[in-house]
Amino acid sequence: MSETPPESENQSGHSFPAPTHTDELSCRPAKLDADKKTKIDVLLKSAGDAPIMKKKKWAVDPTKKIGWVIEFMRKYLKFEPEDSLFLYVNQSFSPSLDVELGTLYDCFSTDGKLVLHYCRTQAWG
């Protein structure tokens, strides 16, 4: 016999089932299924005094990490080793270098694209 969880009521009077112990807090919905596309669209936008990339939209493997994107951009833009490069999501925070693009895409994509802003000096966050 399976017991249904009790329902809770919010301020508007609508009732919703209470969360169960199997519910997880995750921003990784089933957007990137194996049968769907295997790459995600990443849009790179310059900010401040950063050079503008001729190609702004890239199809990238979702398992690539932010550190990989920064290294790729440094080579593409022909930066010197001492040149700094900052990468931001939603013009607000700089993700950790070990975060996968697929995770950021699932949490912060808009219109099917993950928009990353880049600049030479600290801008946001």
C-alpha positions as a Markdown table, in Angstrom:
| # | Residue | x | y | z |
|---|---|---|---|---|
| 1 | Met | 0.0 | 0.0 | 0.0 |
| 2 | Ser | 1.5 | 3.3 | -1.0 |
| 3 | Glu | 0.8 | 6.4 | 1.0 |
| 4 | Thr | 0.5 | 9.7 | -0.8 |
| 5 | Pro | 2.2 | 12.7 | 0.7 |
| 6 | Pro | 0.1 | 15.3 | 2.5 |
| 7 | Glu | -0.8 | 18.4 | 0.5 |
| 8 | Ser | 0.3 | 21.9 | 1.6 |
| 9 | Glu | -1.5 | 25.1 | 0.8 |
| 10 | Asn | 0.3 | 28.3 | -0.4 |
| 11 | Gln | -0.8 | 31.9 | 0.2 |
| 12 | Ser | -3.0 | 31.9 | -2.9 |
| 13 | Gly | -5.0 | 28.9 | -1.6 |
| 14 | His | -3.7 | 26.4 | -4.2 |
| 15 | Ser | -2.7 | 23.1 | -2.8 |
| 16 | Phe | 0.4 | 21.2 | -3.9 |
| 17 | Pro | 1.8 | 17.8 | -2.9 |
| 18 | Ala | 4.4 | 18.1 | -0.2 |
| 19 | Pro | 7.9 | 17.0 | -1.3 |
| 20 | Thr | 8.9 | 13.5 | -0.7 |
| 21 | His | 12.3 | 12.2 | 0.4 |
| 22 | Thr | 13.0 | 11.2 | -3.3 |
| 23 | Asp | 12.6 | 14.8 | -4.6 |
| 24 | Glu | 15.9 | 16.4 | -5.5 |
| 25 | Leu | 16.9 | 20.0 | -5.9 |
| 26 | Ser | 18.6 | 20.1 | -9.2 |
| 27 | Cys | 18.8 | 22.5 | -12.1 |
| 28 | Arg | 19.6 | 19.7 | -14.5 |
| 29 | Pro | 16.3 | 18.8 | -16.1 |
| 30 | Ala | 16.2 | 16.3 | -19.0 |
| 31 | Lys | 17.2 | 18.9 | -21.6 |
| 32 | Leu | 20.3 | 17.0 | -22.7 |
| 33 | Asp | 19.0 | 13.5 | -23.4 |
| 34 | Ala | 21.2 | 11.1 | -25.3 |
| 35 | Asp | 18.7 | 10.9 | -28.2 |
| 36 | Lys | 18.7 | 14.7 | -28.5 |
| 37 | Lys | 21.5 | 17.0 | -29.7 |
| 38 | Thr | 24.9 | 16.2 | -28.2 |
| 39 | Lys | 26.2 | 19.8 | -28.4 |
| 40 | Ile | 25.0 | 23.0 | -26.8 |
| 41 | Asp | 25.1 | 26.5 | -28.3 |
| 42 | Val | 27.3 | 28.9 | -26.5 |
| 43 | Leu | 27.2 | 32.6 | -27.4 |
| 44 | Leu | 30.3 | 34.6 | -26.5 |
| 45 | Lys | 29.8 | 38.4 | -26.1 |
| 46 | Ser | 32.6 | 40.9 | -25.4 |
| 47 | Ala | 32.3 | 43.5 | -22.7 |
| 48 | Gly | 34.4 | 46.5 | -21.9 |
| 49 | Asp | 37.7 | 46.7 | -23.8 |
| 50 | Ala | 37.8 | 43.0 | -24.8 |
| 51 | Pro | 38.4 | 42.3 | -28.5 |
| 52 | Ile | 35.3 | 41.1 | -30.4 |
| 53 | Met | 35.3 | 37.6 | -31.8 |
| 54 | Lys | 34.4 | 37.3 | -35.5 |
| 55 | Lys | 32.5 | 34.1 | -34.7 |
| 56 | Lys | 30.3 | 34.5 | -31.6 |
| 57 | Lys | 28.2 | 31.3 | -31.6 |
| 58 | Trp | 29.8 | 28.0 | -31.0 |
| 59 | Ala | 28.5 | 24.4 | -30.7 |
| 60 | Val | 30.3 | 22.9 | -27.7 |
| 61 | Asp | 30.3 | 19.5 | -26.0 |
| 62 | Pro | 28.3 | 19.9 | -22.7 |
| 63 | Thr | 31.0 | 18.0 | -20.8 |
| 64 | Lys | 33.6 | 20.7 | -21.5 |
| 65 | Lys | 34.5 | 22.9 | -18.5 |
| 66 | Ile | 34.7 | 26.7 | -18.2 |
| 67 | Gly | 38.5 | 26.3 | -17.9 |
| 68 | Trp | 38.5 | 24.8 | -21.4 |
| 69 | Val | 36.5 | 27.7 | -22.8 |
| 70 | Ile | 38.9 | 30.2 | -21.3 |
| 71 | Glu | 41.9 | 28.4 | -22.8 |
| 72 | Phe | 40.2 | 28.2 | -26.2 |
| 73 | Met | 39.3 | 31.9 | -26.1 |
| 74 | Arg | 42.9 | 32.9 | -25.1 |
| 75 | Lys | 44.2 | 31.0 | -28.2 |
| 76 | Tyr | 41.5 | 32.3 | -30.5 |
| 77 | Leu | 42.1 | 35.9 | -29.4 |
| 78 | Lys | 45.9 | 35.4 | -29.4 |
| 79 | Phe | 46.3 | 36.6 | -25.8 |
| 80 | Glu | 49.7 | 36.7 | -24.3 |
| 81 | Pro | 50.3 | 34.6 | -21.1 |
| 82 | Glu | 50.2 | 37.8 | -18.9 |
| 83 | Asp | 46.9 | 39.0 | -20.4 |
| 84 | Ser | 43.8 | 38.5 | -18.2 |
| 85 | Leu | 40.5 | 37.2 | -19.3 |
| 86 | Phe | 37.3 | 37.2 | -17.2 |
| 87 | Leu | 34.2 | 35.1 | -18.1 |
| 88 | Tyr | 30.7 | 35.9 | -16.7 |
| 89 | Val | 27.3 | 34.2 | -16.8 |
| 90 | Asn | 24.3 | 36.5 | -16.9 |
| 91 | Gln | 26.5 | 39.5 | -16.6 |
| 92 | Ser | 26.6 | 38.8 | -12.9 |
| 93 | Phe | 28.9 | 36.0 | -11.7 |
| 94 | Ser | 32.1 | 34.3 | -12.8 |
| 95 | Pro | 31.7 | 30.5 | -12.7 |
| 96 | Ser | 34.3 | 28.2 | -11.3 |
| 97 | Leu | 36.8 | 26.8 | -13.8 |
| 98 | Asp | 35.7 | 23.2 | -13.1 |
| 99 | Val | 32.0 | 23.8 | -13.9 |
| 100 | Glu | 30.7 | 21.9 | -16.9 |
| 101 | Leu | 29.0 | 23.9 | -19.6 |
| 102 | Gly | 26.1 | 21.5 | -19.6 |
| 103 | Thr | 25.3 | 22.4 | -16.0 |
| 104 | Leu | 25.4 | 26.1 | -16.8 |
| 105 | Tyr | 23.3 | 25.6 | -19.9 |
| 106 | Asp | 20.6 | 23.8 | -17.9 |
| 107 | Cys | 20.5 | 26.4 | -15.2 |
| 108 | Phe | 21.1 | 29.7 | -17.2 |
| 109 | Ser | 20.4 | 29.2 | -20.9 |
| 110 | Thr | 17.9 | 31.5 | -22.7 |
| 111 | Asp | 16.4 | 30.8 | -26.1 |
| 112 | Gly | 18.4 | 27.6 | -26.4 |
| 113 | Lys | 21.8 | 29.4 | -25.9 |
| 114 | Leu | 24.2 | 29.8 | -23.0 |
| 115 | Val | 25.4 | 33.4 | -23.1 |
| 116 | Leu | 28.8 | 34.1 | -21.7 |
| 117 | His | 30.3 | 37.6 | -21.5 |
| 118 | Tyr | 34.1 | 38.1 | -21.5 |
| 119 | Cys | 36.3 | 41.0 | -20.8 |
| 120 | Arg | 39.9 | 41.8 | -19.9 |
| 121 | Thr | 39.2 | 43.5 | -16.6 |
| 122 | Gln | 36.8 | 42.5 | -13.8 |
| 123 | Ala | 33.4 | 43.8 | -14.7 |
| 124 | Trp | 30.6 | 42.1 | -12.7 |
| 125 | Gly | 30.5 | 40.0 | -9.6 |
